[in-house]
Amino acid sequence: MPLCSLRPLEVRDFDVVGQVARAIWLAHYVTIITTAQIEYMLSGRFNAENLRRYLNSSERWMDVLECDRSLVGYCSYAVTSVSGEMKLEQLYLLPQLHGRGFGRQMLEHVERAAGRQGAQRLVLQVNKRNDKALAFYRRANFTVREEAVFDVGQGYVMDDYVMVKDLAGLGFHLR
């Protein structure tokens, strides 16, 4: 089993995070959304200007997962406008590492961070057709709060479930 750890995103990671995201998204999403939409969304999320918003922020964070000094995954999360709520924006891991507990490690990391920020709920959006992710989040005690369609520009939409997990009583509220 490789030695893996999470650390905050740094400027030196920008290119590699984009490359890892492209590999993950092209391996996973081509059966769910078009390649054109994948490319459009990647270009918006993983440009330097957008990634820079995670550096030295007190409202949003991105952490990268390194295994044996190689970046293999990432997670991002942010405070929302709803009191007591944090949003898991992204949680991605290279497919060859699925099933080894690293996704769970990243999710628990985000849950602890949410608790330290005083959040009682963690919310996320997941594509309705993303069966693997839906199963992962259901196993982690997330439930569907609502269905929603989000316009992401250029005529593309995200047809998602908004899922929520109650963090109260999990012991994460460590200020």
C-alpha positions, 0 to 999 in steps of 0.5 A: 500500500502506498504511503499517502497524505493530504496537504494544502494546494500550492502554486507548484501543483496547478499544472499537475492538478489540472493533468490529474483532473483531466485523466480522472474526468476523461476516464469517468465522465465520458459515459455521463456527459459529452467530451466537449462539456468535460473539456469546457468544465475542466478549462474553467475549474483548473485554470490558474486564476480559479485555482489561486482562489484556494490559496490563503483563503478563509472560506474555501480550500483545496487539498491534494492527495499525494502517494509516494510523492505523486499527486493522485487526487484532490478535494475542495470544500467551501463555506456556503451562504447558509449558516452551519453548512459547508459544501464539498465541491470536489473529491476525485481520485485516480481510478487505479486507486479506487477501493483502497480507502483513499476516497474515504480518507479525503471525505473524512478530512473534509468532514473534520475541516467542516466541523472545525469551521462550526458546520453542522451539515456537509452538502454536495452535488453529484450527477444523477447518472454518476452511480459509483459516486452516488453509492460512495456518498450513500455509504458515507450517510449522505442523503438526497435533499433535492434534485437540481439542474445548474447552468454551467454556461455554453449551453451545458448543464449539470443535472444533479442531486444535492446531497447532505450529511448531518455532522452533528454528533460525529465529534468533528467540532474541534475548534 
